[in-house]
């Protein structure tokens, strides 16, 4: 599986294993960016001497379900509230772009748009009542879907004021090309990702792919942002320079163990496990900083790190709930490689391994929250 563009998607619909029903951790991560988003919006509005007539806003890796419209709804509310505080007209037109890969469940988003527009109209009325000195306070919101990979151009030059992305940039554009070599694959047998036994050649391939991808992401966004435009990004990472840091890869390690228990029973071929490599990378702070500085288009306004409990909002047994969360995000990749018939059995085994793991340690992950400002070109 060289590219993820045609394969990767969060589980569709609103069923038990859907992303819409299993994205509480992602919702928590979004909430942690609220202050950074508010600050970025305020800086954008304050940097303009007069009113902004048109404002482009894009959510990259929007997925589907309740989190998607929650993000852009909060951004719009922040624009209204900040404009009100500054005693200014809000931008007359808000161009709201929702981006994800081609197989994303955009239909789920579209069916929720009427309630979104109703909420925005109410927000307009509330802000108008707070500031009667401003006539026609509210903006007209135009919502569009923009399918495609964010590791490349998505928008016209200098057309966007603000980019937001949450829980997406740990996904790579492709499996690192160096992992296709047979000898490299054998050296990481029985693994889906990086682990304590992973050789340096595999680790270096993953790190290089992340550097290439993130640099391409920054370069593309720098061309699409207006001067002074901003981004707020949050995604999974790791707490140290050790690629096998405990909270950066254990969920992949346990998933590999679950698959390997199926090999002796003839349910999965061992070669299939050996040939799967997750298009995922949890970077460290040093790697992140290095790519930003080397690419050169952005300055860092703020960079925060958080530890989040994976069982945030999970009401069922910890292992079962975590397994559903992982299934909602990873099933499309696993189904493409191993077939659909083993999925229920696989995630049942995974849940039991997770229960055992969580009986001895916390269920947590490490995340980055970074705010970037486009430098003057």
C-alpha positions as CSV (number, residue, x, y, z in Angstrom):
1,X,0.0,0.0,0.0
2,X,2.1,2.9,-1.3
3,X,-0.4,5.7,-1.0
4,X,-3.2,6.3,1.5
5,X,-5.2,8.7,-0.7
6,X,-7.5,6.0,-2.1
7,X,-7.7,3.9,1.0
8,X,-7.7,5.9,4.3
9,X,-11.0,7.1,5.7
10,X,-12.6,7.2,9.1
11,X,-15.5,4.8,9.4
12,X,-18.7,6.2,7.8
13,X,-22.2,6.6,9.1
14,X,-23.4,6.7,12.7
15,X,-23.2,3.0,13.7
16,X,-21.5,1.4,16.7
17,X,-18.1,1.4,15.0
18,X,-18.4,4.7,13.2
19,X,-16.1,7.6,13.7
20,X,-19.0,9.8,14.5
21,X,-19.7,7.6,17.5
22,X,-16.1,7.0,18.5
23,X,-14.2,10.3,18.3
24,X,-14.3,11.6,21.9
25,X,-10.5,11.9,22.1
26,X,-10.4,13.9,18.9
27,X,-13.1,16.2,20.4
28,X,-11.0,16.7,23.5
29,X,-8.0,17.6,21.3
30,X,-10.1,20.2,19.5
31,X,-11.2,21.7,22.8
32,X,-7.6,22.1,23.8
33,X,-7.0,24.4,20.7
34,X,-9.8,26.8,21.6
35,X,-7.5,29.5,23.1
36,X,-5.0,29.3,20.3
37,X,-7.8,29.6,17.7
38,X,-9.3,32.6,19.5
39,X,-6.0,34.3,19.6
40,X,-5.2,33.6,16.0
41,X,-8.6,34.9,14.8
42,X,-8.2,38.0,17.0
43,X,-4.7,38.7,15.5
44,X,-6.1,38.3,12.0
45,X,-8.9,40.8,12.6
46,X,-6.8,43.3,14.5
47,X,-4.1,43.3,11.8
48,X,-6.5,44.9,9.3
49,X,-7.0,48.6,9.5
50,X,-10.5,48.4,8.0
51,X,-13.2,45.8,7.9
52,X,-12.4,42.5,6.1
53,X,-14.9,42.0,3.3
54,X,-14.1,38.3,2.7
55,X,-12.4,35.7,4.9
56,X,-11.3,32.3,3.9
57,X,-11.2,29.6,6.5
58,X,-10.3,25.9,6.0
59,X,-10.5,22.9,8.2
60,X,-8.0,20.3,7.0
61,X,-8.7,16.6,7.7
62,X,-12.2,17.5,8.8
63,X,-13.5,13.9,8.7
64,X,-17.3,13.6,9.5
65,X,-19.6,13.4,12.4
66,X,-20.3,16.0,15.2
67,X,-16.7,17.2,15.5
68,X,-16.6,18.6,11.9
69,X,-19.3,21.3,12.2
70,X,-18.4,21.9,15.8
71,X,-15.0,23.2,14.7
72,X,-16.2,25.6,12.0
73,X,-19.1,26.7,14.2
74,X,-16.8,27.7,17.0
75,X,-14.5,29.5,14.5
76,X,-17.5,31.5,13.2
77,X,-18.7,32.3,16.7
78,X,-15.2,33.5,17.6
79,X,-15.1,35.8,14.5
80,X,-18.5,37.3,15.5
81,X,-17.5,37.7,19.2
82,X,-14.1,39.2,18.4
83,X,-15.6,41.6,15.8
84,X,-18.2,42.6,18.5
85,X,-15.4,43.3,21.0
86,X,-13.5,45.4,18.5
87,X,-16.7,47.3,17.7
88,X,-16.3,46.3,14.0
89,X,-18.4,44.8,11.3
90,X,-17.7,41.1,10.9
91,X,-16.4,40.0,7.4
92,X,-19.4,40.2,5.0
93,X,-18.6,36.8,3.6
94,X,-17.1,33.8,5.3
95,X,-15.8,31.1,2.9
96,X,-15.7,27.9,5.0
97,X,-13.9,25.0,3.4
98,X,-14.0,21.4,4.7
99,X,-11.2,19.2,3.4
100,X,-10.5,15.5,3.7
101,X,-9.5,12.6,1.4
102,X,-11.8,11.6,-1.5
103,X,-13.4,8.7,0.4
104,X,-14.4,10.8,3.4
105,X,-18.1,10.7,4.4
106,X,-18.9,14.2,3.1
107,X,-22.6,13.2,2.8
108,X,-22.8,12.9,6.5
109,X,-21.6,16.5,6.8
110,X,-24.0,17.8,4.2
111,X,-27.1,16.4,5.9
112,X,-26.0,18.4,9.1
113,X,-25.6,21.7,7.3
114,X,-29.2,22.9,7.8
115,X,-28.8,22.8,11.6
116,X,-25.4,24.5,11.3
117,X,-26.9,27.4,9.3
118,X,-29.7,27.7,11.9
119,X,-27.1,27.9,14.7
120,X,-25.1,30.6,12.8
121,X,-28.3,32.7,12.2
122,X,-29.0,32.5,16.0
123,X,-25.4,33.6,16.6
124,X,-25.8,36.6,14.3
125,X,-29.0,37.6,16.2
126,X,-27.3,37.3,19.6
127,X,-24.4,39.4,18.6
128,X,-26.6,42.0,16.9
129,X,-28.6,42.3,20.2
130,X,-25.4,42.8,22.1
131,X,-24.2,45.7,19.9
132,X,-27.1,47.6,18.4
133,X,-24.7,50.3,17.1
134,X,-23.6,47.9,14.4
135,X,-26.1,47.2,11.6
136,X,-26.1,44.0,9.6
137,X,-23.5,42.4,12.0
138,X,-23.7,38.8,10.7
139,X,-21.8,37.4,7.8
140,X,-23.0,35.2,5.0
141,X,-21.4,31.7,5.3
142,X,-20.6,29.7,2.3
143,X,-19.6,26.1,3.1
144,X,-17.8,23.9,0.6
145,X,-16.2,20.5,0.5
146,X,-12.6,20.3,-0.8
147,X,-11.6,16.7,-1.3
148,X,-7.9,15.8,-1.7
149,X,-4.7,15.4,0.2
150,X,-3.3,18.3,2.1
151,X,0.2,17.2,1.2
152,X,-0.1,19.4,-1.8
153,X,-2.0,22.4,-3.1
154,X,-5.8,22.6,-2.4
155,X,-6.6,26.3,-2.8
156,X,-5.7,29.3,-5.0
157,X,-2.8,31.5,-4.1
158,X,-3.4,33.9,-1.2
159,X,-7.1,32.9,-0.8
160,X,-7.1,31.7,2.9
161,X,-6.8,33.7,6.1
162,X,-6.9,30.8,8.6
163,X,-6.2,27.1,8.5
164,X,-7.2,24.7,11.2
165,X,-6.3,21.0,11.4
166,X,-6.8,18.6,14.3
167,X,-5.9,14.9,14.6
168,X,-4.7,14.5,11.1
169,X,-1.0,15.4,10.5
170,X,0.2,12.2,12.2
171,X,-1.1,10.4,9.0
172,X,1.6,10.2,6.3
173,X,0.9,10.6,2.6
174,X,2.2,7.1,2.0
175,X,4.0,4.2,3.5
176,X,7.7,5.2,3.6
177,X,9.3,3.9,0.3
178,X,12.3,2.4,2.1
179,X,10.0,-0.2,3.8
180,X,9.2,-1.9,0.5
181,X,12.7,-3.6,0.6
182,X,12.3,-7.3,1.5
183,X,15.3,-7.3,3.9
184,X,13.9,-4.2,5.7
185,X,10.5,-5.9,6.0
186,X,12.0,-9.0,7.4
187,X,13.9,-7.0,10.0
188,X,10.6,-5.7,11.4
189,X,8.7,-9.0,11.3
190,X,5.4,-9.2,13.1
191,X,5.1,-5.4,13.5
192,X,2.8,-2.9,12.0
193,X,4.8,0.2,13.0
194,X,7.8,1.2,15.2
195,X,8.5,-0.8,18.4
196,X,11.4,-1.3,20.7
197,X,12.9,-4.0,18.4
198,X,12.5,-1.9,15.2
199,X,15.9,-1.4,13.4
200,X,17.2,2.0,12.7
201,X,16.6,1.6,8.9
202,X,12.9,1.5,9.5
203,X,12.9,4.3,12.0
204,X,14.9,6.5,9.6
205,X,12.5,5.7,6.8
206,X,9.5,6.8,8.9
207,X,11.2,10.0,10.1
208,X,12.3,11.0,6.6
209,X,8.7,10.5,5.2
210,X,7.3,12.7,8.0
211,X,9.9,15.4,7.2
212,X,9.1,15.3,3.5
213,X,5.3,15.3,4.1
214,X,5.3,18.1,6.7
215,X,7.6,20.3,4.7
216,X,5.3,19.8,1.7
217,X,2.3,20.7,3.9
218,X,3.9,23.9,5.1
219,X,5.1,25.0,1.6
220,X,1.6,24.4,0.2
221,X,-0.2,26.3,3.0
222,X,2.3,29.2,2.7
223,X,1.3,29.8,-0.9
224,X,-2.4,29.6,-0.1
225,X,-2.4,31.9,2.9
226,X,-2.6,35.7,2.7
227,X,0.2,37.7,4.2
228,X,-0.1,37.4,8.0
229,X,-2.4,34.4,7.7
230,X,-2.3,31.9,10.5
231,X,-2.7,28.2,11.2
232,X,-3.5,26.2,14.4
233,X,-2.6,22.5,14.1
234,X,-2.9,19.7,16.7
235,X,-1.9,16.1,16.2
236,X,-0.4,13.0,17.9
237,X,3.3,13.0,18.7
238,X,5.7,11.5,21.2
239,X,7.2,12.9,24.4
240,X,10.9,12.1,23.7
241,X,13.3,11.6,20.9
242,X,13.0,7.8,21.4
243,X,10.8,6.6,18.5
244,X,9.6,3.7,20.6
245,X,8.6,6.0,23.5
246,X,5.9,4.2,25.5
247,X,2.9,6.4,24.7
248,X,3.8,6.9,21.0
249,X,3.4,3.4,19.6
250,X,1.8,0.9,22.1
251,X,-1.6,0.9,20.4
252,X,0.1,-0.3,17.1
253,X,2.2,-2.8,19.0
254,X,-0.9,-4.4,20.7
255,X,-2.8,-4.4,17.4
256,X,0.2,-6.4,15.9
257,X,0.0,-8.8,18.8
258,X,-3.7,-9.3,18.2
259,X,-3.0,-10.1,14.5
260,X,-0.2,-12.5,15.3
261,X,-2.5,-14.5,17.6
262,X,-4.6,-15.2,14.5
263,X,-1.7,-16.6,12.5
264,X,-1.5,-20.1,14.1
265,X,-5.2,-20.5,13.6
266,X,-4.8,-19.9,9.9
267,X,-7.0,-16.7,10.0
268,X,-4.2,-14.4,8.9
269,X,-1.0,-15.1,6.9
270,X,2.2,-14.1,8.7
271,X,3.5,-12.6,5.5
272,X,0.5,-10.3,5.5
273,X,1.4,-9.0,8.9
274,X,5.0,-8.5,8.0
275,X,4.1,-6.6,4.8
276,X,1.8,-4.1,6.5
277,X,3.3,-0.8,7.6
278,X,1.2,1.9,9.1
279,X,1.2,5.2,7.2
280,X,1.5,7.0,10.5
281,X,4.2,8.8,12.4
282,X,4.3,10.3,15.9
283,X,7.0,12.9,15.7
284,X,9.0,14.5,18.6
285,X,9.4,18.2,19.3
286,X,12.9,18.3,17.8
287,X,11.7,16.9,14.5
288,X,8.8,19.3,14.3
289,X,10.9,22.3,15.1
290,X,13.6,21.3,12.6
291,X,11.1,21.0,9.7
292,X,9.5,24.3,10.4
293,X,12.8,26.1,10.6
294,X,14.2,24.4,7.5
295,X,11.1,25.1,5.3
296,X,11.1,28.7,6.5
297,X,7.7,30.0,5.6
298,X,6.3,30.2,9.1
299,X,7.2,31.5,12.5
300,X,5.9,29.7,15.6
301,X,3.5,31.8,17.7
302,X,3.0,29.1,20.3
303,X,3.7,25.4,20.8
304,X,2.1,23.4,23.6
305,X,2.1,19.7,24.5
306,X,-0.6,17.8,26.2
307,X,-1.1,14.3,27.7
308,X,-4.6,13.1,26.9
309,X,-6.3,10.0,28.3
310,X,-7.4,7.7,25.5
311,X,-10.4,6.7,27.6
312,X,-11.7,10.3,27.6
313,X,-15.5,10.0,27.2
314,X,-15.5,6.2,26.9
315,X,-18.4,4.8,28.9
316,X,-17.8,1.1,28.3
317,X,-15.0,-1.2,29.4
318,X,-11.7,0.6,28.8
319,X,-10.3,-2.0,26.4
320,X,-13.5,-2.4,24.4
321,X,-14.0,1.4,24.2
322,X,-10.4,2.0,23.1
323,X,-10.7,-0.8,20.5
324,X,-13.8,0.8,19.0
325,X,-12.0,4.2,18.8
326,X,-9.1,2.6,17.0
327,X,-11.4,0.6,14.7
328,X,-13.2,3.8,13.7
329,X,-9.9,5.3,12.6
330,X,-7.8,2.3,11.3
331,X,-10.3,-0.2,9.9
332,X,-10.2,1.1,6.3
333,X,-6.4,0.4,6.1
334,X,-6.6,-3.0,7.8
335,X,-9.6,-4.1,5.8
336,X,-7.8,-3.2,2.5
337,X,-4.8,-5.3,3.5
338,X,-6.3,-8.2,5.5
339,X,-9.9,-8.3,4.2
340,X,-13.2,-7.5,6.0
341,X,-14.0,-11.0,7.4
342,X,-11.6,-10.9,10.3
343,X,-12.4,-7.4,11.6
344,X,-14.9,-8.3,14.3
345,X,-12.6,-11.1,15.6
346,X,-9.4,-8.9,15.4
347,X,-10.9,-6.0,17.4
348,X,-12.3,-8.4,19.9
349,X,-8.8,-9.8,20.5
350,X,-7.4,-6.3,20.5
351,X,-9.9,-5.2,23.2
352,X,-8.8,-8.1,25.5
353,X,-5.1,-7.2,25.0
354,X,-5.9,-3.6,25.8
355,X,-7.7,-4.5,29.0
356,X,-4.7,-6.3,30.2
357,X,-2.4,-3.5,29.2
358,X,-4.5,-0.8,30.9
359,X,-4.7,-2.8,34.1
360,X,-1.0,-2.0,34.5
361,X,-0.6,1.5,33.1
362,X,-2.5,4.6,32.0
363,X,-4.3,4.9,28.7
364,X,-2.8,8.1,27.4
365,X,-1.4,9.7,24.4
366,X,0.9,12.7,23.7
367,X,-0.2,15.6,21.5
368,X,1.1,18.8,20.0
369,X,-0.8,22.0,19.7
370,X,1.0,24.5,17.5
371,X,0.1,28.0,16.2
372,X,1.9,29.3,13.2
373,X,2.1,32.7,11.4
374,X,2.9,33.0,7.7
375,X,6.0,35.2,7.3
376,X,6.0,38.1,4.9
377,X,7.3,37.0,1.5
